[in-house]
Amino acid sequence: MTVRVGVIGAGLMGTTHVRTLGGAVATAEVVAISDAVADSAERLAREAGVDRVTTDALELIHEPAVEAVVIASTAETHEPFVLACFEAGKPVLCEKPLAATPAAARRVLEAEAALGRRLVQVGFMRRFDPAYVELKAHVDAGAVGRPVLLHCAHRNPSVPPGFGTHMILTDSLVHDVDTLRWLLGEEVARVTVFAPRPSSLAPAGVQDPLVAVLETDAGTHVDVEAFVNAQYAYDIRCEVVGETGTAALATPDSVELPMGFQQRFAAAYAGELEGWVAAIASGTPAGASAWDGYAASVTCEAAVQALDSGRPTEVVLEDRPALYA
């Protein structure tokens, strides 16, 4: 069975997904591409050999030839496009964030819960990264005892113009938030954000790096260094400290660290898309759910509030629908 996929968004993430679907997922075929910028959609369609091209994402969603949808457009479009996929009854892989605000993410969550079945998977690809999967297996097997601390670092060599201080929390820290929830099986209860001396190489007005300290509902403390203008490489680190030992994320095989997320997480993106397509065929959900997307959004909003106020901020989640129990 081959799943016919439409991809919304022909920017960096959309291009990454189209290339991965075409080169690493044998059970999927990209049959349509949409982008608000016609030239971008046409460029990517030519590269991928796709005939159906449109600037209207809703047209792509309702196209009969499209069986499933990848949303890789800007954050403010995620809510209406995911809801349109629900209306069309089509499975959707939505890049993070699930929606632009926690309130919008909650609306998506409630709409899916009302359907009574999971149609959306959120693009937290680290859950499919071989090194993270191995780390989680060690933790789940009790190899380090009960976790008490988690140390994380998320370093980019640089980020695009316009990537401001709050985006370090909403676009970078969000991955570590989902990772810690998945690794530990715990929700974040409180977050504090510290602003060290900023790097002189960060853009003017951007506080970089940041350090977030998150406390889970079970009492585990997690520190995350988010440094998005680190210059030297794309460097992702994670160590679980337990009562009887520690386990750390395996380092890349190459001596040299990669300079971009596409290289570091190539296997993760392939695994994510393979898992998503397999879940469509089997009817068994895979990957991060709408609840995970909502919880990450609320946590990152609390982190922004903590940074701005200089005080610890509580993470308050509304009730979890039974669909995500």
C-alpha positions as CSV (number, residue, x, y, z in Angstrom):
1,M,0.0,0.0,0.0
2,T,1.3,3.4,-1.0
3,V,0.0,6.5,0.8
4,R,-0.5,9.5,-1.4
5,V,0.7,12.6,0.5
6,G,0.2,16.3,0.0
7,V,2.7,18.7,1.5
8,I,1.8,22.2,2.6
9,G,4.8,24.6,2.8
10,A,7.7,24.7,0.4
11,G,10.2,26.3,2.7
12,L,13.0,24.6,4.6
13,M,10.8,22.2,6.5
14,G,8.5,21.4,3.6
15,T,11.5,20.8,1.4
16,T,13.1,18.5,4.0
17,H,9.8,16.5,4.3
18,V,9.4,16.2,0.5
19,R,12.9,15.0,0.0
20,T,12.7,12.5,2.9
21,L,9.3,11.1,1.7
22,G,10.8,10.7,-1.8
23,G,14.1,9.2,-0.8
24,A,13.5,7.3,2.4
25,V,9.9,6.3,2.7
26,A,9.1,3.6,0.1
27,T,5.4,3.4,1.1
28,A,4.6,7.0,0.5
29,E,4.3,9.2,-2.7
30,V,4.2,13.0,-2.7
31,V,1.4,13.8,-5.1
32,A,0.7,17.5,-4.4
33,I,2.5,20.6,-3.0
34,S,1.1,23.9,-1.8
35,D,2.7,27.1,-0.8
36,A,1.4,30.7,-0.6
37,V,4.4,31.7,-2.8
38,A,3.7,30.1,-6.2
39,D,7.4,30.2,-7.2
40,S,8.4,28.2,-4.1
41,A,5.8,25.6,-4.7
42,E,6.7,25.2,-8.3
43,R,10.4,25.0,-7.6
44,L,9.9,22.2,-5.1
45,A,7.4,20.4,-7.3
46,R,9.8,20.4,-10.2
47,E,12.6,19.0,-8.0
48,A,10.3,16.2,-6.7
49,G,8.6,15.5,-10.0
50,V,5.1,16.4,-8.7
51,D,2.4,17.6,-11.0
52,R,-0.2,19.0,-8.7
53,V,0.8,22.5,-7.4
54,T,-1.4,25.1,-5.8
55,T,-1.2,28.2,-3.7
56,D,-4.4,27.2,-1.9
57,A,-3.7,24.8,1.0
58,L,-7.4,24.1,1.5
59,E,-7.6,23.0,-2.1
60,L,-4.7,20.6,-1.5
61,I,-6.4,19.2,1.6
62,H,-9.6,18.5,-0.2
63,E,-8.0,17.1,-3.3
64,P,-9.3,13.6,-3.8
65,A,-5.9,12.3,-4.9
66,V,-4.4,13.4,-1.5
67,E,-4.9,10.7,1.2
68,A,-2.7,12.3,4.0
69,V,-1.2,15.7,4.6
70,V,2.0,17.1,5.9
71,I,1.7,20.7,7.3
72,A,5.1,22.6,7.2
73,S,3.8,26.1,6.7
74,T,4.0,29.0,9.2
75,A,2.7,28.5,12.7
76,E,-0.4,30.7,12.5
77,T,-1.7,28.5,9.6
78,H,-1.5,25.2,11.6
79,E,-4.8,25.5,13.4
80,P,-7.0,26.1,10.4
81,F,-5.2,23.6,8.2
82,V,-5.3,20.8,10.8
83,L,-9.0,21.5,11.4
84,A,-9.6,21.3,7.7
85,C,-7.8,17.9,7.7
86,F,-10.1,16.8,10.4
87,E,-13.1,17.9,8.4
88,A,-11.8,16.0,5.4
89,G,-11.1,12.9,7.6
90,K,-7.4,12.9,6.5
91,P,-4.4,12.0,8.7
92,V,-2.0,14.8,9.2
93,L,1.6,15.3,10.3
94,C,1.8,18.8,11.6
95,E,5.2,20.4,12.2
96,K,5.7,21.9,15.6
97,P,4.1,23.9,17.0
98,L,0.7,22.2,16.9
99,A,-0.7,25.8,16.8
100,A,0.6,29.3,17.3
101,T,-0.8,29.7,20.9
102,P,-1.8,27.4,23.7
103,A,-5.5,28.4,23.2
104,A,-5.3,27.5,19.5
105,A,-3.6,24.2,20.4
106,R,-6.4,23.4,22.9
107,R,-9.0,24.0,20.2
108,V,-7.3,21.5,17.9
109,L,-7.0,19.1,20.8
110,E,-10.7,19.4,21.6
111,A,-11.7,19.1,17.9
112,E,-9.8,15.9,17.6
113,A,-11.2,14.5,20.9
114,A,-14.7,15.2,19.5
115,L,-13.9,13.1,16.5
116,G,-13.0,10.2,18.8
117,R,-9.9,9.1,16.9
118,R,-6.4,10.4,16.5
119,L,-5.7,12.0,13.1
120,V,-2.8,14.3,13.9
121,Q,0.8,13.6,14.7
122,V,3.0,16.5,15.8
123,G,6.5,16.7,14.3
124,F,8.6,16.1,17.4
125,M,11.1,14.0,15.5
126,R,13.5,13.4,18.3
127,R,11.2,10.5,19.4
128,F,12.4,8.7,16.3
129,D,16.1,9.5,16.6
130,P,18.1,6.3,17.1
131,A,20.2,7.8,19.8
132,Y,17.2,9.1,21.8
133,V,15.4,5.8,21.3
134,E,18.4,4.0,22.8
135,L,18.6,6.4,25.7
136,K,14.9,6.0,26.5
137,A,15.3,2.2,26.4
138,H,18.0,2.4,29.0
139,V,15.8,4.6,31.2
140,D,12.7,2.5,30.8
141,A,14.7,-0.7,31.6
142,G,15.8,0.9,34.9
143,A,19.4,0.9,34.0
144,V,20.0,4.2,35.9
145,G,17.4,3.7,38.6
146,R,14.7,6.3,39.2
147,P,15.7,9.5,37.3
148,V,16.3,12.6,39.5
149,L,18.0,15.0,37.1
150,L,18.1,15.6,33.4
151,H,20.8,17.8,31.7
152,C,20.2,19.0,28.1
153,A,21.8,21.3,25.6
154,H,20.4,22.6,22.3
155,R,23.1,24.6,20.4
156,N,22.7,25.9,16.9
157,P,25.6,27.5,15.0
158,S,23.3,30.4,14.0
159,V,19.6,31.1,13.2
160,P,17.9,33.2,10.5
161,P,17.4,36.9,10.8
162,G,14.4,37.8,13.0
163,F,14.9,34.9,15.4
164,G,14.3,36.8,18.6
165,T,14.7,35.9,22.3
166,H,11.3,34.5,22.8
167,M,11.8,32.2,19.8
168,I,14.7,30.5,21.6
169,L,12.0,29.2,24.0
170,T,9.1,28.6,21.6
171,D,11.2,27.2,18.7
172,S,14.2,25.6,20.3
173,L,13.4,24.8,23.9
174,V,10.1,23.2,22.7
175,H,12.0,20.2,21.4
176,D,13.6,19.6,24.8
177,V,10.2,20.1,26.5
178,D,8.7,17.3,24.5
179,T,11.8,15.2,24.9
180,L,11.8,15.4,28.7
181,R,8.1,14.6,28.8
182,W,8.6,11.5,26.6
183,L,11.8,10.3,28.3
184,L,10.5,10.6,31.8
185,G,6.7,10.2,31.3
186,E,6.2,13.2,33.5
187,E,4.5,16.6,33.0
188,V,6.3,19.9,33.7
189,A,4.9,21.7,36.7
190,R,7.1,24.8,37.0
191,V,9.7,26.6,34.9
192,T,12.3,29.2,35.6
193,V,14.4,30.9,32.9
194,F,17.8,32.5,33.5
195,A,19.5,34.9,31.2
196,P,23.3,34.7,31.4
197,R,25.7,37.2,29.9
198,P,24.7,37.3,26.2
199,S,27.0,36.2,23.5
200,S,28.6,39.2,21.7
201,L,28.0,37.3,18.5
202,A,24.2,37.2,19.0
203,P,22.1,39.7,17.0
204,A,21.6,43.0,18.7
205,G,18.8,42.8,21.3
206,V,18.7,39.0,21.4
207,Q,19.4,37.4,24.8
208,D,21.3,34.3,23.8
209,P,22.0,31.9,25.5
210,L,19.2,31.1,27.9
211,V,19.0,28.4,30.6
212,A,15.7,27.0,31.5
213,V,15.1,24.9,34.7
214,L,12.0,22.8,34.6
215,E,10.5,20.9,37.5
216,T,8.2,18.0,36.8
217,D,5.2,16.9,38.7
218,A,7.2,14.0,40.0
219,G,10.0,16.2,41.3
220,T,12.6,15.6,38.6
221,H,14.7,18.7,37.8
222,V,15.7,19.4,34.2
223,D,18.1,22.1,33.0
224,V,18.2,23.0,29.4
225,E,20.9,25.3,27.8
226,A,19.4,26.9,24.7
227,F,22.2,28.6,22.7
228,V,21.2,29.4,19.1
229,N,24.2,31.4,18.0
230,A,26.9,29.0,19.3
231,Q,28.8,29.3,16.0
232,Y,30.8,26.1,16.1
233,A,28.2,23.4,15.3
234,Y,24.7,22.0,15.7
235,D,25.2,20.2,19.0
236,I,22.5,18.3,20.9
237,R,23.2,16.8,24.3
238,C,21.1,14.9,26.9
239,E,22.1,13.1,30.1
240,V,19.7,11.3,32.5
241,V,21.0,11.1,36.1
242,G,19.3,8.4,38.1
243,E,19.6,7.1,41.6
244,T,22.0,4.3,40.6
245,G,23.7,5.6,37.4
246,T,23.6,7.9,34.4
247,A,22.9,7.5,30.7
248,A,23.8,10.0,28.0
249,L,22.8,10.6,24.4
250,A,25.2,8.8,22.1
251,T,27.6,11.1,20.3
252,P,27.5,11.2,16.4
253,D,29.7,8.6,14.7
254,S,31.7,11.4,13.0
255,V,34.4,13.2,14.9
256,E,33.1,16.4,13.4
257,L,29.7,17.6,14.6
258,P,27.2,18.6,11.9
259,M,26.4,22.2,11.1
260,G,22.6,21.7,10.7
261,F,19.6,19.9,12.0
262,Q,19.0,18.1,8.7
263,Q,22.3,16.2,9.0
264,R,22.0,15.5,12.8
265,F,18.4,14.3,12.6
266,A,18.2,12.8,9.1
267,A,17.4,9.4,10.5
268,A,14.9,10.9,12.9
269,Y,13.0,12.5,10.1
270,A,13.0,9.3,8.1
271,G,11.8,7.3,11.1
272,E,9.1,9.9,11.9
273,L,7.7,9.8,8.4
274,E,7.9,6.0,8.1
275,G,6.2,5.7,11.5
276,W,3.5,8.1,10.4
277,V,2.8,6.3,7.1
278,A,2.8,2.9,8.9
279,A,0.3,4.3,11.5
280,I,-2.0,5.4,8.7
281,A,-2.0,1.9,7.3
282,S,-2.4,0.1,10.6
283,G,-4.7,2.6,12.4
284,T,-2.4,2.6,15.4
285,P,-1.2,6.1,16.3
286,A,2.5,6.9,16.4
287,G,4.6,9.8,17.6
288,A,3.5,12.8,19.5
289,S,-0.2,13.4,19.9
290,A,-2.2,16.6,20.0
291,W,-2.0,16.4,23.8
292,D,1.8,16.4,23.5
293,G,1.6,19.4,21.2
294,Y,-0.7,21.3,23.6
295,A,1.4,20.5,26.7
296,A,4.5,21.7,25.0
297,S,2.8,24.9,23.9
298,V,1.6,25.7,27.4
299,T,5.0,24.9,28.9
300,C,6.8,27.1,26.4
301,E,4.4,30.0,27.1
302,A,5.1,29.6,30.8
303,A,8.8,29.8,30.0
304,V,8.3,33.0,28.1
305,Q,6.4,34.4,31.1
306,A,9.2,33.2,33.4
307,L,11.9,35.0,31.3
308,D,9.9,38.2,31.2
309,S,9.0,38.3,34.8
310,G,12.3,36.9,36.2
311,R,10.2,34.5,38.4
312,P,9.3,30.8,38.4
313,T,6.1,30.3,36.5
314,E,3.6,27.4,37.1
315,V,2.6,25.3,34.1
316,V,-1.2,24.8,34.2
317,L,-2.7,22.2,31.9
318,E,-6.4,21.8,31.4
319,D,-7.9,18.3,31.8
320,R,-6.6,15.6,29.4
321,P,-9.3,14.2,27.2
322,A,-9.9,10.5,27.4
323,L,-8.7,10.0,23.9
324,Y,-5.1,10.7,25.1
325,A,-5.2,8.7,28.3
